[in-house]
C-alpha cells in the first residue's frame, strides 16, 4: 500500500506538514525542504499515495 504519514503543526499562523514516516521524509528531501507543502502533498496524492495524519496526544500540564 502506498501511503505516507505526516504531522500537522501551526508555525506562526502557517500550517506545515512534518514527515513522520521514511517515505514522507524522502519526499521532503526530494523537494529540498524539511516539511511538505500543500502543493507537494497534492503531487504526492496525484501519484497514488494516501496521506495519513498522525494524531497528537494531549499533553499533561
Buried (B, 14 or more C-beta within 10 A) or exposed (E): EEEBBBBEEEEEEEEBBBBBBEBBBEBBEEBEEEBBBEEBBEEBEEEEBEBEEEEEEEEEE
